[in-house]
Amino acid sequence: MHPRNKHQGRYELEALSLANPVLQSFVQPNAYNDLSIDFANPKAVKALNKALLAHHYQIIDWHIPDQFLCPPIPGRADYIHYLADLLSANKSKKIRGLDVGVGANVIYPLIGHREYNWDFVGVDIDASAIKNAQSIVDANGLNSSIKLKLQSNPNYIFKNLIQADDVFDFSICNPPFHASLEDAQAGTQRKINSLARNAGKYPAKTTIDPKLNFGGHGAELFCEGGELGFIQRMIKESTLYKNQCTWFTTLVSKASNLPKIERALKAAGAKKIKVVEMSQGQKQSRFVAWSYI
């Protein structure tokens, strides 16, 4: 993980349970007799997230409906810290970011503001996600630092949202990874099987219903063209706002998509292109950043 990431090593479950007492009911010995939680249990993961946000970021109230994506906090924090390195030349000024697909969890603005005092505009195409995100922002008194907007046209990414007088230091995005609901469900099942093998709790192939174990629906999980199609559309639209955002960035889950993404960026006239590799335990991830400035 990034050296500044607060989530190094094993979770301090005793301290985290003090931050969110609900977590304690999910703490139990795993197959290796270490205290842990069942990461295939969505209620346990949500309780852990609430504890992490309260203990490390002083977020006193965080809640998401069951159907929405429950993000892994350490990985999201890693993206924020590596992005801060990218923005290090701008340290002397107030940083303003645009979160594309802020979701009901509003996780990037919460961590980015607490860690670096950044201001955010968070956008989403789901009105119920925006409503829930707004309730979190309100509960934590962050209205002056985190603004939320509804994207009324699901075919657009930046259009309708970036106004003529808007200036952003960066955009951040966790794009939908899959091209269809079926692909998303298959990916979730693979994740469940992997967790089961690692925990030694279930056989490699489980019959657990993916919808019962991992949040996320609709645009959070899939879109036409999948991850690559979404990012290609993002690149195309970014050319319209090349002087209003210093760095456009997005997560890329599939390394095999990088060559096509880099070709699209060169064709769009990007002056700078960076691929930032990240690692959280056994998981490898990355984000791509580009600038026309």
Secondary structure, DSSP 8 states (H G I E B T S, - for coil): --TT-S--SS--HHHHHHH-GGGGGG-EE-TTS-EE--TT-HHHHHHHHHHHHHHHH--------TTS----HHHHHHHHHHHHHHTGGGTTS--EEEEET-TTT-HHHHHHHHHH--EEEEEES-HHHHHHHHHHHHHTT-TTTEEEEE-S-TT-SSTTTS-TT--EEEEEE----BSSHHHHHHHHHHHHHHHHHHHTSS-SS----GGGTS---GGGTB-TTHHHHHHHHHHHHHGGGTTTEEEEEEE-S-GGGHHHHHHHHHHHT-SEEEEEEEEETTEEEEEEEEE--
